[in-house]
Amino acid sequence: MKWVIVAAFLALDALAGSLPEVRAGAARIDITPREASALPMSGYAGRKEGFQEIHDRLYARAIVAAAGDFEVAIVVADLIGFSNRLWERFTTRIAAESGIQADHILLAGTHTHGGPALGTYSGEPQSPEQNAYLDELEQKLAAAAVEAKRNLRPARIGFGTGRASVNINRRARMAAGDWWLGLNPDGPSDKTVAVVRFETHDGAPFAFLINYAVHGTVLGPRNMAISADLPGATSRLVEEHFGDRVVAVFTAGASGDQDPIYRVGTDFEQVGALGRILGEEVLRVAGQIRTSPHGRLGAVQRVVSCPGKRSPDGPRRRTDGRYEFVDADPVDIRLSLLMLDHIAVAGVSGEVLTRIGEKLKTASPFSRTFMVTHANGSSGYLPDDDAYDQVSYEIVTARVKRGCAEQAIVNNLVAMMEEF
């Protein structure tokens, strides 16, 4: 195992024994593709044709926080995620236009499977229309961060958690005795809803950072309408509750093995139903959060490398359980930590299974810790070691060998927190 370290921390006025005043700002920008663009949709390999309609709008939402001259940014888009190539391209643009250091930026997707495809897995556009959308997306992601920074104001920040039962483990035992995609009520599933509240000194909220472990797959491969799915429905309910005076940024937790309890259909009513359950819990939690106007900010990133593997047969189910894996190139995993005083926002560039997220929260020196996945690149599925005992879709398609990702993610993120 090896790692590269890029770190920056700030403890303003530490010698004087005081904490700096926090400022924060937020913004929301529409990133819905043009209706005539006919872009293919992401999330399911079988959908090759362009989307047929737009059911609900897609957005890029941003929160910028500052203490003194130290700034951090969280930019999240209603998209499946970003390849390493696109993460680097878009983050470079965001940093250049906002003036926020690139390693102080967390860029993530909500992981909706109802958005447009952004090209190949490596991030190469596959058509002129796709290339045009990427150019427009790049500009809008940067604009969201710039606007959020422009909206900086003295702020109070606080943290709270609740529970919502709208997710379920999807690694299920099949009739043939093997493991594949399904619904497993006995499997591990973290129901925690984490909420960071940003408000003015008068107590008026203007932004929420929401975290919950669930795939954006209420709608399945038969859906051909653009939609932000469950993450978008949750954000909309919270924003509409406040008359669109707040920006509600949804982030996916350790959800590599977590699906919605209603899944892979085409019923937008179910999207709204789950969005209401999750959104109302966000509002309940947010109403009980105590906030503070002072704190420190921190940002640190590491890249860890794990031995790679691949399946010569691709992501194909074998009912006899006899899968073959061969060696492949090592897989880099980018770990990103943003500290909002004693709130630890831990980003991972992949689809992390639930057990790893739970172990991080247990090992963290901060009680206010949550994991943001699909953040700052893409490393594929990242299973915990025990998950390899049941070879499911996530294990077949994972590009990392057993025995690395779990320890690399948890141990390094904890070490990064301890530096702060």
C-alpha positions in Angstrom: 0.0 0.0 0.0 1.3 3.5 -0.8 -0.1 7.0 -0.5 0.5 10.5 -1.6 -0.4 13.3 0.8 -1.7 16.7 0.0 -2.7 18.5 3.2 -3.7 21.9 4.5 -5.0 22.8 8.0 -5.8 26.0 9.7 -6.1 26.8 13.4 -6.6 30.6 13.4 -5.9 32.5 16.5 -4.8 29.4 18.3 -2.0 31.2 20.2 -4.5 33.7 21.4 -6.8 31.0 22.5 -9.8 32.1 20.4 -11.6 30.7 17.4 -12.4 32.6 14.2 -15.8 33.6 13.1 -17.2 31.4 10.4 -18.7 32.7 7.2 -20.7 30.6 4.7 -22.7 30.9 1.5 -24.7 28.6 -0.8 -25.9 28.5 -4.3 -28.0 26.4 -6.7 -27.7 26.3 -10.5 -29.8 24.3 -13.0 -27.7 21.7 -14.9 -30.5 20.0 -16.8 -29.5 19.1 -20.3 -31.3 20.7 -23.2 -34.3 18.8 -24.2 -33.2 18.5 -27.8 -29.7 17.2 -26.9 -30.8 13.5 -26.9 -28.0 12.5 -24.5 -28.0 8.8 -23.4 -28.7 8.2 -19.7 -26.3 7.0 -17.1 -26.5 4.1 -14.6 -27.6 1.2 -16.7 -25.5 -0.2 -19.6 -28.6 -1.2 -21.6 -29.8 2.3 -22.1 -28.1 3.4 -25.3 -30.7 5.8 -26.8 -31.2 9.4 -25.7 -33.6 10.4 -22.9 -37.2 11.0 -24.0 -38.3 13.7 -21.6 -37.4 15.8 -18.5 -39.5 14.9 -15.5 -37.7 17.1 -12.9 -34.7 19.5 -13.1 -31.1 18.6 -12.2 -29.1 21.0 -10.1 -25.5 21.7 -9.0 -25.6 22.9 -5.4 -22.7 24.4 -3.6 -21.7 25.5 0.0 -18.6 27.5 0.6 -17.4 28.1 4.2 -14.6 30.4 5.3 -12.7 31.3 8.5 -10.3 34.1 8.0 -8.6 33.5 4.6 -9.1 29.8 4.7 -11.9 28.5 2.5 -13.5 25.2 1.7 -16.2 24.3 -0.9 -18.6 21.4 -1.3 -20.1 21.2 -4.8 -22.6 18.4 -5.5 -24.4 17.7 -8.7 -27.5 15.6 -9.5 -25.4 13.2 -11.6 -24.2 9.7 -11.1 -20.7 10.9 -10.3 -17.5 12.0 -11.9 -14.6 10.0 -13.5 -11.1 10.8 -12.3 -10.5 12.7 -15.6 -13.7 14.8 -15.2 -13.1 15.4 -11.5 -9.7 16.9 -12.3 -11.0 19.0 -15.2 -13.9 20.4 -13.3 -12.1 20.9 -10.0 -9.4 22.8 -11.8 -12.0 25.1 -13.3 -13.8 25.6 -10.0 -10.5 26.5 -8.3 -9.4 28.9 -11.0 -12.7 30.8 -11.0 -13.5 30.8 -7.3 -10.0 31.2 -5.9 -10.5 28.2 -3.6 -7.6 25.8 -3.5 -8.3 22.6 -5.4 -7.5 20.4 -2.4 -10.0 22.3 -0.4 -12.9 21.4 -2.8 -15.1 18.3 -2.5 -16.9 17.6 -5.8 -19.4 14.8 -5.7 -22.5 13.4 -7.5 -25.7 12.5 -5.7 -25.6 9.2 -7.7 -28.9 9.5 -9.4 -29.4 7.0 -12.2 -31.8 9.4 -13.9 -29.2 11.8 -15.2 -27.3 12.1 -18.5 -24.2 9.9 -19.1 -21.0 11.9 -19.0 -19.0 9.7 -21.4 -16.9 6.6 -20.9 -15.8 5.3 -17.5 -12.5 7.2 -18.0 -14.4 10.4 -18.9 -14.1 10.6 -22.6 -17.1 12.2 -24.4 -18.7 9.8 -26.9 -20.6 12.4 -29.1 -20.5 16.1 -30.0 -23.7 16.5 -27.9 -22.0 14.9 -24.9 -19.0 17.1 -25.4 -21.1 20.2 -25.5 -22.9 19.2 -22.3 -19.6 18.7 -20.5 -18.4 22.1 -21.5 -21.7 23.7 -20.2 -21.5 21.5 -17.0 -17.9 22.7 -16.3 -19.0 26.3 -16.5 -22.0 25.8 -14.3 -20.2 23.9 -11.6 -17.6 26.7 -11.3 -20.4 29.2 -11.4 -22.2 27.5 -8.4 -19.0 27.7 -6.3 -18.4 31.3 -7.3 -22.0 32.3 -6.4 -21.8 30.5 -3.1 -18.6 32.3 -2.3 -20.2 35.6 -3.3 -22.9 34.9 -0.8 -20.5 34.5 2.1 -21.9 36.0 5.3 -21.4 35.5 9.0 -22.9 32.2 9.8 -23.7 29.7 12.5 -23.1 26.0 11.9 -24.4 23.0 13.8 -24.9 19.2 13.3 -27.6 16.7 14.1 -28.7 13.1 13.2 -31.9 11.2 12.8 -33.1 8.0 11.3 -35.1 7.1 8.2 -36.0 3.6 6.9 -36.0 4.3 3.2 -32.9 2.2 2.4 -32.3 -1.6 2.4 -29.3 -3.8 1.8 -29.4 -5.1 -1.8 -26.9 -8.0 -1.6 -29.5 -10.8 -1.4 -29.5 -14.6 -1.5 -31.0 -15.9 -4.7 -33.0 -19.1 -5.2 -30.0 -20.9 -6.6 -28.0 -20.2 -3.4 -25.8 -17.5 -4.9 -25.8 -13.8 -4.1 -26.9 -11.0 -6.4 -29.0 -7.8 -6.6 -32.2 -8.0 -4.5 -33.6 -6.9 -1.2 -32.0 -8.2 2.0 -33.8 -6.9 5.2 -31.2 -8.8 7.3 -28.2 -7.3 5.7 -26.3 -4.3 7.2 -28.0 -1.0 6.6 -27.2 2.3 8.2 -30.4 4.4 8.6 -28.6 7.5 9.9 -29.6 10.8 8.4 -26.9 13.4 9.1 -27.6 17.1 8.7 -25.3 20.1 8.9 -27.3 23.4 9.4 -26.0 26.7 8.1 -27.9 29.8 9.4 -27.5 33.5 9.8 -26.8 35.0 13.2 -30.5 35.8 13.4 -31.2 32.0 13.2 -32.6 31.9 9.7 -31.3 28.8 7.8 -29.9 29.3 4.3 -28.3 25.9 3.6 -28.3 22.3 4.7 -25.8 19.6 4.0 -27.6 16.2 4.1 -26.1 12.8 4.1 -27.8 9.4 3.7 -26.7 6.0 2.5 -28.9 5.2 -0.5 -28.6 4.6 -4.3 -30.6 7.0 -6.5 -32.4 4.1 -8.1 -36.1 4.3 -7.2 -36.4 4.6 -11.0 -34.8 1.8 -13.0 -33.5 1.0 -16.4 -36.9 1.3 -18.0 -37.2 5.0 -17.0 -36.2 7.2 -19.9 -37.0 10.6 -18.3 -34.4 12.9 -16.8 -34.8 12.9 -13.0 -32.7 13.5 -9.8 -34.6 10.5 -8.3 -34.7 10.2 -4.5 -31.8 12.5 -3.7 -33.4 15.3 -5.8 -36.9 14.7 -4.3 -35.4 15.0 -0.8 -33.6 18.3 -1.6 -36.7 19.7 -3.3 -39.0 19.0 -0.3 -36.6 20.7 2.1 -36.1 23.7 -0.2 -39.8 24.1 -0.9 -40.5 24.0 2.8 -38.5 27.2 3.2 -39.9 28.8 0.0 -36.7 28.1 -1.8 -34.8 30.4 0.6 -32.4 27.6 1.4 -30.1 25.3 -0.6 -30.3 21.6 0.5 -27.3 19.7 -0.6 -27.8 15.9 -0.7 -24.7 13.7 -0.4 -24.6 9.9 -0.7 -23.2 8.0 2.3 -21.7 4.5 2.3 -24.3 3.2 -0.1 -22.5 0.8 -2.4 -24.8 -2.0 -1.1 -27.9 0.2 -0.3 -30.9 0.5 -2.5 -34.2 2.4 -1.9 -37.0 0.2 -0.4 -38.9 0.9 -3.6 -36.6 0.3 -6.5 -36.0 -0.1 -10.2 -39.5 0.9 -11.3 -40.8 3.8 -13.3 -43.2 5.2 -10.7 -42.4 8.8 -9.9 -45.0 8.6 -7.1 -42.7 6.3 -5.2 -39.8 8.8 -5.7 -41.9 11.5 -4.1 -43.0 9.2 -1.3 -39.5 8.3 -0.2 -38.3 11.9 -0.7 -41.0 13.0 1.6 -40.1 10.5 4.3 -36.4 11.4 4.1 -37.0 15.1 3.7 -39.3 15.4 6.7 -36.7 13.7 8.8 -34.2 16.2 7.6 -36.5 19.0 8.7 -37.2 17.4 12.1 -33.5 17.0 12.8 -32.6 20.5 11.4 -35.2 22.1 13.8 -33.3 20.7 16.8 -29.8 21.6 15.9 -27.8 23.9 18.1 -25.4 26.1 16.1 -22.2 28.1 16.8 -20.7 31.1 15.1 -17.1 30.2 15.7 -14.8 27.3 14.7 -11.9 26.1 12.7 -11.8 24.8 9.1 -9.5 22.1 7.7 -8.9 20.3 4.5 -6.7 17.4 3.7 -6.5 14.8 0.9 -4.6 11.5 0.4 -4.4 9.1 -2.4 -4.1 5.4 -1.4 -3.4 2.6 -3.8 -4.8 -0.9 -3.6 -4.0 -4.1 -5.7 -6.4 -4.4 -8.6 -8.5 -7.3 -10.1 -11.0 -7.8 -12.8 -13.4 -10.4 -14.0 -12.8 -11.8 -17.5 -16.5 -12.5 -17.9 -17.5 -8.9 -16.9 -20.4 -8.3 -14.5 -22.2 -11.5 -15.3 -24.1 -13.5 -12.7 -23.0 -17.2 -12.2 -25.6 -19.2 -10.3 -22.9 -21.8 -9.5 -20.9 -19.1 -7.7 -17.7 -20.0 -9.7 -16.2 -16.7 -10.5 -12.8 -16.1 -11.9 -10.7 -13.0 -11.2 -7.3 -12.1 -12.6 -4.8 -9.4 -11.6 -5.3 -5.9 -12.9 -3.7 -2.5 -12.5 -3.6 -1.0 -9.0 -6.6 1.2 -8.1 -6.1 4.6 -6.6 -8.6 5.8 -4.0 -8.8 9.5 -3.3 -9.7 10.3 0.3 -10.8 13.9 1.1 -11.4 15.3 4.5 -13.1 18.6 5.2 -13.4 19.8 8.8 -16.1 22.2 9.7 -14.9 22.8 13.2 -15.5 19.4 14.9 -17.7 18.1 12.0 -15.7 15.6 9.9 -16.9 15.3 6.3 -15.0 12.3 4.9 -15.0 12.0 1.1 -14.2 8.8 -0.8 -13.8 8.4 -4.5 -15.9 5.3 -5.0 -19.0 3.3 -4.0 -18.2 2.3 -0.4 -20.2 -0.5 1.2 -22.0 0.2 4.4 -19.7 -1.7 6.9 -16.8 0.6 6.0 -18.8 3.7 6.7 -19.9 2.3 10.0 -16.4 1.3 11.0 -15.1 4.8 10.1 -17.7 6.4 12.4 -16.8 4.1 15.2 -13.0 4.7 14.8 -13.3 8.5 14.2 -12.0 10.8 17.0 -15.0 13.0 16.2 -18.5 12.0 17.1 -19.8 14.2 14.3 -18.5 12.2 11.3 -20.1 11.1 8.1 -18.9 9.7 4.8 -19.5 11.3 1.4 -19.1 8.8 -1.5 -18.7 9.4 -5.2 -16.4 12.3 -4.2 -13.4 13.7 -6.1 -13.2 10.9 -8.7 -14.2 7.3 -9.2 -12.6 4.1 -7.9 -15.6 1.8 -8.5 -17.1 -0.4 -5.8 -15.1 -0.5 -2.5 -16.2 -3.5 -0.4 -15.3 -4.3 3.2 -13.2 -7.5 3.6 -16.0 -9.7 4.9 -18.2 -8.8 1.9 -16.0 -10.9 -0.4 -17.3 -14.0 1.3 -20.6 -13.5 -0.6 -19.7 -12.9 -4.2 -22.4 -10.5 -5.4 -22.6 -7.9 -8.2 -20.6 -5.4 -6.1 -17.8 -8.0 -5.6 -17.7 -9.1 -9.3 -17.5 -5.5 -10.5 -15.1 -4.2 -7.8 -11.7 -3.4 -9.2 -9.9 -3.8 -5.9 -8.7 -7.1 -4.4 -9.8 -8.2 -0.9 -7.7 -7.1 2.0 -6.9 -3.4 1.2 -9.8 -1.0 0.7 -11.3 -1.3 4.2 -8.1 -0.7 6.1 -6.9 1.9 3.6 -10.0 4.0 3.9 -10.7 3.8 7.6 -7.1 4.0 8.8 -6.1 6.8 6.6 -9.2 8.9 7.2 -8.7 8.5 10.9 -5.1 9.5 10.6 -6.1 12.6 8.6 -8.6 13.5 11.3 -6.0 13.1 14.0 -3.7 15.5 12.2 -6.5 18.1 12.7 
